[in-house]
Amino acid sequence: MTVKDVEAKMGFRALNKIYDKEIDGAFVSDMVSDVMAGAQAGNVWVTVQTHKNIIAAANLVDVAAVVVVRGKKVPEDTIQMADRVGLTVFGTDMNSYQVAVKLYEAGIKPSG
């Protein structure tokens, strides 16, 4: 499944350009250090965090996309940084658990 597929199937809102990468799993955490230690390249990262450091961590690990949950507003500087590194950021009103279940039902299994 790709980032574009996830947008279509999950109903997430793309907050920037869609960078259509392959998704190999999911990682759910709100701790940036946890993502750097446990997420894998190709994961979709589900988080409530919105600051620029999520993009730095996601880029370091080479995640495929970030999903920001609970309707959190993502600052423009975070979105701009995501575009600079070629990373799609999605928004949703769902909580982390709901997103994890939807991803699992779509065949995207947890990593780590």
C-alpha positions in Angstrom: 0.0 0.0 0.0 1.2 3.5 -0.7 0.7 6.9 0.9 -1.8 7.8 -1.8 -3.8 4.6 -1.1 -3.9 5.4 2.6 -5.3 8.9 1.8 -8.1 7.4 -0.3 -8.9 4.4 2.0 -8.6 6.1 5.4 -10.2 9.5 4.7 -7.2 11.4 6.2 -6.7 15.0 5.2 -3.4 15.6 3.4 -1.9 18.8 5.0 0.7 19.1 2.3 1.7 17.5 -1.0 1.3 13.7 -1.3 4.7 12.1 -1.6 3.6 8.6 -2.8 5.9 6.3 -0.9 5.4 2.6 -0.1 4.1 1.9 3.4 5.5 -1.2 5.1 4.0 -0.9 8.6 2.7 1.4 11.3 4.2 2.9 14.4 2.1 4.7 17.1 3.9 6.9 19.6 3.9 10.4 20.9 7.6 10.4 21.9 10.0 11.5 19.3 12.8 9.5 20.9 10.7 6.4 20.8 10.2 6.9 17.1 13.9 7.3 16.5 14.6 4.1 18.4 11.7 1.9 17.2 10.1 3.0 14.0 11.3 1.6 10.7 11.8 3.0 7.2 8.5 2.8 5.4 6.3 3.1 8.5 3.4 5.4 8.8 3.8 7.2 12.1 0.7 8.0 14.1 1.1 10.8 16.7 -0.6 13.7 18.5 2.6 15.8 18.2 2.7 18.7 15.8 6.0 20.5 16.3 8.9 20.6 13.8 10.9 17.9 15.6 8.4 15.2 14.4 9.6 15.9 10.8 13.2 15.7 11.8 12.6 12.4 13.5 10.5 11.0 10.7 13.1 12.0 8.1 15.9 10.5 10.2 14.0 7.1 10.3 12.6 7.5 6.7 9.0 7.0 7.6 6.6 7.1 4.7 4.1 9.5 6.2 3.0 11.1 9.5 -0.7 11.0 10.7 -1.5 13.7 13.3 -4.6 12.7 15.3 -7.4 14.2 17.4 -7.8 17.2 15.0 -4.6 18.9 16.1 -3.6 21.9 14.1 -0.2 21.4 12.6 1.9 24.7 12.4 2.8 26.0 9.0 6.6 25.7 9.8 6.1 22.0 10.4 4.3 21.6 7.1 7.0 23.6 5.3 9.7 21.4 6.8 7.8 18.3 5.7 7.7 19.6 2.1 11.4 20.3 2.2 12.2 16.7 3.1 9.4 15.1 0.9 7.2 13.8 3.7 3.4 13.7 3.6 1.6 14.8 6.8 -2.0 13.8 7.3 -4.5 15.1 9.8 -7.6 13.3 11.2 -10.1 13.8 13.9 -9.8 10.2 15.0 -7.7 9.3 18.0 -4.5 7.1 17.8 -6.4 3.9 18.6 -9.0 4.4 15.9 -6.3 5.1 13.3 -4.3 2.1 14.4 -7.3 -0.1 14.1 -8.2 1.3 10.6 -4.6 0.8 9.4 -4.5 -2.8 10.7 -7.9 -3.6 9.0 -6.4 -2.2 5.8 -3.5 -4.6 6.1 -0.9 -2.3 7.5 0.6 -4.1 10.5 2.4 -2.7 13.5 6.2 -2.5 13.5 8.7 -2.9 16.3 
